[in-house]
Amino acid sequence: MSARVMPGRTDGLITLGAADGLWVDLTADSAVPTASGAFTCSPAHAPMGYVLLGGHAVATVRTSGGQWGVPETEVRRAAAELNAVRLDRQDLVRIGPFRGAPRQECDEETPLRWRRRITRDLHEPGGPEGAARHDVGRPYHLAGIAWRQLLVEQTRDGTRRTWWLPRAVVRLLDAAEHVETQWVRAARTRQASAAVTEQPSRPRRAREAGGRQTTSPEALTASPRPYTAELEGQLYSVLSRKPGTSRRVAGWACAVCRTAPAAVLDHCHEHGYVRAPVCQSCNTLERPDHLYSNDIRVANRYTRLFHTDTDDWLHHWHRCPGCRARTILPLPHLAAWTAHIACRSLRPTHRAPRGRKPCGVLRVSWTGSQNAPRSCLFSVAVDFCPSGEHRVLARVPYREAAERFRVWLAETAPAVAAGAGPDRVDGLPAQSRPVIADTSGEGLALF
């Protein structure tokens, strides 16, 4: 849409109704579908002082005539950011339901809370269809995004429903929630400061119509700072109990994708060390898809872990001093790597309209544990084969899988391999976890 004069425009401000139309017009060709009521329907609420559009906050201003308006330039900027988002509808992240949903800090009164909103709406009587009929004609949106058009519902065992959204949308909504949280915190800080004394230096303000002043989004929101290994070598069991850890984590950008704000503190379950703060999307991508305690379904997302973004993920996993010292991956990740990479050539294929298609669903299970490498064995199998003739493809001992991984690591990510090894333990804390002796007789210490 060109920068023509719009109805309802005054000194750079446009009414909320005009902003609704502008938002839909500017994002008509976006890969992410948007809603027509981004400024006038819940959860947007102009008196709060801002409206969320994707990962952007647009300030709202009350003009001298009593109407609410927003800066047109900010709407255009938010639309340009959304239009640049690349959406893969096949790259899905599960958003619920979960047995133990992560708790939010009780003192945060941010209205978005998109995961709770989606869960509440989908639990309406009659499911998603019943929730949609609850308010006929009202567009359901989150941060201006029409999330219902992207929601995928899957059913397991014929009864259990799960809900999924594309990863790009999850990152947008996480970013919107982070921006909103920072906005609310900044507003509270200003109110507390004004109650005590007049600060000599004030945030940059934008002069609006009718002499009204509003704080610009850039002054109110602070971008997450890059993570620079501040927590390396610390034990998760200790750090997670310290007061204020969750608030500190939220101040960093995700250490893997480096774009979304961090939400959780990822750690190595095998050695107990903190890796880095990551966003919900990357945390879900990194988590093994366990069917049982010793059984993993090797989904398509492992392509990103071991192909597309290999260097980033290998570097992230080796932030654990235990994995870095042994030049290894945690047992579930090593099992997935063995099935997805080392046994790739063994996976059968079947004829498909466009060539040949890999057979069924890849799965890997194991017996024993990494604490007794000599008796630990990986079994790689194929489930749901169309013709039903494939079962176990290979059985790989743990030590053989570990050696294959080290060779592959040196060829695929030489920088990560160069920083690993028994002499690369500078990040170990003074009091590390107890060493578990290797009973195989070779004297290799397992952290």
Summary of the structure (lengths in Angstrom):
residues: 447
radius of gyration: 25.4
end to end distance: 59.2
largest distance: 83.4
contacts: 1342
relative contact order: 0.08
helix: 35%
strand: 21%
